[in-house]
């Protein structure tokens, strides 16, 4: 198969979506398929993989993305011609890549797949900054049902996100295909770093968070709960791996709380080094409620770490309360109490980590990429039989944009 992955932003930007796409590309290519990434900008970036097709874009700042990004509502001629040769295309964002899929692929009968990776109801101010705040959610309720209805297949990474889309008025059939992680690469590299290199002792109980240090990750709650819990658990340590616009603010907050010697901010680290950091930790902690199907949580589980999180879509689909970790109701006192409990109960923590290690096998990239390939094949057969959608509600809106 010739598979086109359409994504608004790709490398060098680091995100769960970027990692997800790159990992699927790697495994699909290993299975004998040709996979092409269609994206924008980065003309001065040297790709470390083949078949990344970049079109020029307009450079501007997006609040949720580090640095400037390049976006456009059209591809260059080379990209368009190549896109026409795809057997199936998979859009990973609905507002630009999704529209371009409808514009270039629908008239040529190429099957269109869309995966909803993001809680757009929580992020719309970042993704749609041109809209007044009170119009953002109304726009989602208007746009998403039409867009999803116009796709040949809509994928959600978890059952909870299916419910979120349905709350927008999306009643198209939604297939659940979990995100996948490369278990082998995580597990063989867990001993790549010694915890003493980070200033941790063998007596320390190390909590790790991996992700973007931005407002959507609820880091202040995590810092506050950790500060309270370590008043009675002096060997507690917190390792925050990642970077973001609020990093300096969080570092200042940690220092103000008197935790400069207990909290370590690593900044951005290469993805291949992530297993080494996970291998230094005793548990994974997150206070985020904006996840869809968090790769960082699944990677932590693959490393044998129990997870403390908040009961919310994405997290609750991945972590089993009392089995592979603890789920808080989101109240600061409850989160702190559950963190303290995990500090105290060493045996329970180890048992949950062992079960997390086992449960992570369900998220193996070999399994999830195979599921995606099967979905692609089904659509290609439907195309051959003439059973795909000829047009859709969104197509009519976009028809005037077509060349």
C-alpha positions in Angstrom: 0.0 0.0 0.0 1.0 3.6 -0.6 -0.1 5.5 2.6 -0.2 9.2 3.0 0.0 10.6 6.5 -1.3 14.2 6.5 -0.2 16.3 9.5 -0.2 20.0 10.2 3.1 20.0 12.2 5.8 17.3 12.1 9.5 17.1 13.2 11.4 18.9 14.6 8.4 19.6 16.7 8.2 17.1 19.6 4.7 15.9 20.6 2.8 12.7 21.2 1.1 13.0 17.8 4.5 13.4 16.1 5.9 10.4 17.9 2.8 8.4 17.1 3.0 9.1 13.4 6.8 8.5 13.2 6.4 5.2 15.0 3.6 3.9 12.8 5.5 5.0 9.7 8.5 2.9 10.9 6.5 -0.2 11.5 4.3 0.0 8.4 7.4 0.5 6.3 9.0 -2.6 8.0 5.8 -4.5 6.9 6.5 -3.6 3.3 4.3 -0.5 2.7 5.3 2.9 1.4 4.4 5.7 3.9 4.6 9.4 3.0 4.3 12.3 5.5 2.7 15.4 4.0 3.3 18.5 6.1 4.6 22.1 6.0 7.7 24.2 6.5 11.0 23.0 7.9 12.8 23.5 4.6 16.0 24.0 6.6 15.4 20.9 8.7 17.3 17.8 7.7 14.9 14.9 8.0 16.3 11.7 9.4 13.7 9.6 7.5 12.6 9.2 3.9 9.4 10.4 2.2 8.7 13.5 4.3 7.1 15.9 1.8 7.1 19.5 2.9 5.2 22.4 1.4 6.0 26.0 2.1 3.8 27.6 4.7 3.2 30.9 6.4 5.2 31.2 9.6 3.4 32.3 12.8 3.2 31.5 16.5 0.7 29.0 18.0 0.4 29.3 21.8 0.5 25.5 22.3 3.6 25.0 20.2 7.2 25.9 21.0 8.6 28.4 18.5 7.1 29.4 15.2 5.2 27.0 12.9 4.5 26.9 9.2 1.0 26.3 8.0 -0.9 26.7 4.7 -4.2 25.8 3.1 -2.5 24.3 0.1 0.3 21.9 -0.9 2.9 22.6 -3.5 2.6 21.0 -7.0 5.0 18.2 -6.1 3.1 17.3 -3.0 -0.3 17.4 -4.8 0.9 15.1 -7.6 2.3 12.6 -5.1 -0.8 12.7 -3.0 -2.8 11.6 -6.0 -0.9 8.3 -6.1 -1.8 7.3 -2.5 -4.0 4.2 -1.9 -5.3 5.8 1.3 -4.7 9.0 3.2 -4.8 9.5 7.0 -5.4 13.0 8.3 -4.2 13.6 11.9 -5.6 17.1 12.3 -9.1 18.1 11.2 -8.8 21.8 10.5 -5.9 22.0 7.9 -4.8 18.5 7.0 -8.4 17.4 7.1 -9.6 20.1 4.8 -6.7 19.4 2.4 -7.6 15.7 2.3 -11.1 16.7 1.3 -9.9 19.1 -1.2 -7.3 17.0 -3.0 -8.3 13.4 -2.3 -12.1 13.2 -2.3 -12.4 14.2 -6.0 -10.1 11.4 -6.9 -11.8 8.8 -4.8 -8.9 8.2 -2.4 -10.2 6.9 1.0 -9.8 9.4 3.8 -9.1 8.4 7.5 -9.1 10.8 10.4 -7.9 10.2 13.9 -9.0 12.5 16.7 -5.8 12.9 18.8 -6.7 16.0 20.8 -9.3 17.3 23.2 -10.3 20.1 20.9 -13.0 21.1 23.4 -10.2 22.0 25.9 -7.7 23.3 23.3 -9.8 25.3 20.9 -8.5 28.6 22.1 -5.0 27.5 21.1 -6.0 25.8 17.9 -8.6 28.5 16.8 -7.2 31.7 18.2 -8.9 33.7 15.5 -12.3 33.0 17.0 -13.7 34.8 20.0 -13.8 32.6 23.1 -17.6 32.2 23.2 -17.6 31.1 19.5 -14.8 28.5 19.8 -17.0 25.7 21.2 -19.9 26.6 19.0 -17.6 26.2 16.0 -16.5 22.7 17.1 -20.1 21.6 17.5 -20.8 22.9 14.0 -17.6 21.7 12.2 -16.8 18.3 13.7 -20.0 16.5 12.9 -19.8 17.7 9.2 -16.1 16.9 9.0 -16.4 13.4 10.5 -19.4 12.6 8.4 -17.4 13.4 5.3 -14.5 11.0 6.2 -14.6 7.4 5.2 -13.3 6.3 8.6 -13.0 8.1 11.9 -10.7 6.6 14.6 -10.6 7.4 18.3 -7.8 6.1 20.5 -10.2 5.3 23.4 -13.8 4.8 24.3 -14.0 8.0 26.4 -12.9 10.1 23.4 -15.7 8.5 21.4 -18.1 9.9 24.0 -16.4 13.3 23.7 -16.9 13.4 20.0 -20.5 12.2 20.3 -21.1 15.1 22.7 -20.2 17.4 19.8 -23.0 15.9 17.8 -20.8 13.4 15.9 -22.9 10.3 15.1 -20.7 8.8 12.5 -19.3 5.3 13.2 -16.2 5.7 15.3 -13.6 2.9 15.5 -11.5 2.6 18.6 -7.8 1.8 17.7 -5.5 2.5 20.6 -2.2 4.4 20.2 0.8 2.1 20.2 4.2 2.2 21.8 7.5 0.5 21.0 7.7 -1.8 24.0 11.0 -3.4 22.9 12.9 -0.1 22.6 11.6 1.1 26.0 12.4 -2.1 27.8 15.9 -2.7 26.5 17.0 0.9 27.4 15.6 1.2 30.9 19.1 0.8 32.4 20.7 3.4 30.1 21.0 5.9 32.9 22.2 5.7 36.5 19.9 7.6 38.9 23.0 9.0 40.7 23.7 11.0 37.5 20.6 12.9 38.3 21.5 13.4 41.9 19.1 10.7 43.2 20.1 8.1 45.8 18.9 4.5 46.2 16.7 5.6 49.2 14.9 8.2 47.1 11.4 7.5 45.8 11.4 9.1 42.4 8.2 10.4 40.7 8.5 11.2 37.0 6.4 13.3 34.7 7.0 13.4 31.0 5.4 16.0 28.8 5.0 19.5 27.7 5.4 22.1 30.5 2.4 24.2 29.6 -0.9 25.3 31.3 -2.9 22.3 30.0 -0.8 19.8 32.0 -1.9 21.1 35.4 1.6 21.2 36.7 0.8 23.6 39.6 -1.5 20.9 41.2 1.2 18.3 40.8 3.8 20.6 42.5 1.5 21.5 45.3 0.5 17.9 46.0 4.2 16.8 45.9 5.2 19.6 48.2 2.5 18.6 50.8 3.3 14.9 50.5 7.0 15.2 50.9 6.5 17.0 54.3 6.1 13.5 55.7 8.0 11.6 53.0 11.3 13.3 52.9 12.9 10.9 50.4 10.3 11.9 47.7 11.8 13.3 44.5 10.1 14.7 41.4 11.6 14.5 37.9 9.9 16.6 35.2 11.1 15.6 31.7 10.2 18.0 28.9 10.1 21.7 28.1 7.4 24.3 27.4 6.4 27.9 27.8 5.8 27.7 31.5 9.0 25.9 32.5 10.6 28.9 34.1 7.4 29.7 36.0 7.2 26.2 37.4 10.9 26.2 38.3 10.2 29.4 40.2 7.2 27.9 42.0 9.2 24.9 43.0 11.9 27.1 44.5 9.4 29.3 46.3 7.9 26.1 47.9 11.4 25.2 49.1 11.7 22.2 46.8 14.7 23.3 44.7 16.6 20.2 46.0 13.7 17.8 45.5 12.4 18.7 42.0 14.6 18.3 38.9 13.7 19.9 35.5 15.5 18.3 32.7 14.3 20.4 29.8 13.7 18.8 26.4 15.5 15.5 25.9 15.8 13.3 22.8 13.0 10.8 22.5 15.5 7.9 22.4 16.8 8.9 25.8 13.3 8.7 27.4 13.6 5.1 28.6 16.7 5.9 30.6 14.8 8.5 32.6 11.8 6.1 33.1 14.3 3.5 34.4 15.4 5.8 37.2 11.8 6.3 38.5 9.5 4.5 40.9 6.2 5.9 39.7 4.7 8.1 37.0 2.6 11.1 38.0 0.3 13.4 36.0 -2.4 15.8 36.9 -3.4 16.5 33.3 -7.1 16.1 32.3 -6.6 17.0 28.6 -5.2 13.7 27.4 -6.8 11.5 24.6 -4.7 8.3 25.0 -1.4 9.4 26.5 1.7 7.8 25.0 3.8 9.0 27.9 1.5 7.0 30.3 1.6 3.9 28.2 5.4 4.2 27.9 5.7 4.5 31.7 3.5 1.4 32.1 5.7 -0.4 29.6 8.7 0.5 31.9 6.9 -1.1 34.8 5.9 2.1 36.6 2.5 2.5 38.4 0.7 5.6 37.4 -1.0 8.3 39.5 -3.4 10.4 37.5 -6.8 12.0 37.5 -10.0 10.1 36.5 -10.6 11.7 33.1 -11.0 10.6 29.5 -7.7 9.1 28.2 -6.2 8.5 31.6 -9.1 6.4 32.9 -9.1 4.4 29.7 -5.4 3.5 30.3 -4.9 3.2 34.1 -6.9 0.8 36.2 -7.5 2.3 39.6 -5.9 0.1 42.3 -4.5 -2.3 39.7 -2.0 -0.4 37.6 -2.0 2.8 39.5 -4.2 5.3 41.4 -6.9 7.6 40.0 -7.8 10.8 41.9 -11.1 12.7 41.6 -9.1 15.8 40.8 -9.4 17.6 44.1 -6.0 18.7 45.4 -6.4 17.0 48.8 -7.4 13.7 47.2 -4.5 13.9 44.7 -2.1 14.5 47.6 -3.6 11.7 49.7 -3.2 9.2 46.9 0.4 10.4 46.2 1.2 9.9 49.9 -0.3 6.4 49.8 1.9 5.5 46.9 4.9 6.8 48.8 4.0 4.7 51.9 2.9 1.4 50.4 6.0 0.0 48.7 4.6 -3.4 48.1 1.4 -2.1 46.5 3.4 0.2 44.4 5.6 -2.6 43.1 2.6 -4.9 42.5 0.8 -2.2 40.5 4.0 -1.6 38.5 4.3 -5.3 37.6 0.6 -5.3 36.4 1.2 -2.1 34.5 4.2 -3.8 32.7 1.8 -6.7 31.7 -1.1 -4.5 30.6 1.2 -2.4 28.4 1.5 -5.4 26.1 -2.0 -4.5 24.8 -0.5 -1.2 23.5 2.3 -2.8 21.5 2.9 -0.9 18.2 3.0 -4.2 16.4 -0.7 -4.8 17.4 -2.0 -1.3 16.8 -0.2 -0.7 13.5 -1.6 -4.0 12.3 -5.1 -2.9 13.2 -4.6 0.3 11.3 -3.4 -1.5 8.2 -6.4 -3.8 8.3 -8.7 -0.8 8.4 -6.8 0.7 5.4 -7.2 -2.5 3.4 -11.0 -2.6 4.1 -11.3 0.9 2.7 -9.3 0.1 -0.4 -11.6 -2.9 -1.1 -14.6 -0.6 -0.6 -13.1 1.9 -3.1 -12.6 -1.0 -5.7 -16.3 -1.9 -5.2 -17.4 1.7 -5.6 -18.8 1.8 -2.0 -16.9 4.9 -0.7 -18.6 8.2 -0.2 -18.8 10.3 -3.3 -19.4 13.6 -1.5 -20.3 14.8 1.9 -21.7 17.9 3.7 -18.3 19.4 4.2 -17.4 18.7 0.6 -20.1 21.1 -0.6 -18.7 23.8 1.7 -15.1 23.2 0.4 -16.0 22.7 -3.3 -15.4 26.4 -4.1 -11.8 26.0 -2.9 -10.9 23.2 -5.3 -8.7 24.0 -8.3 
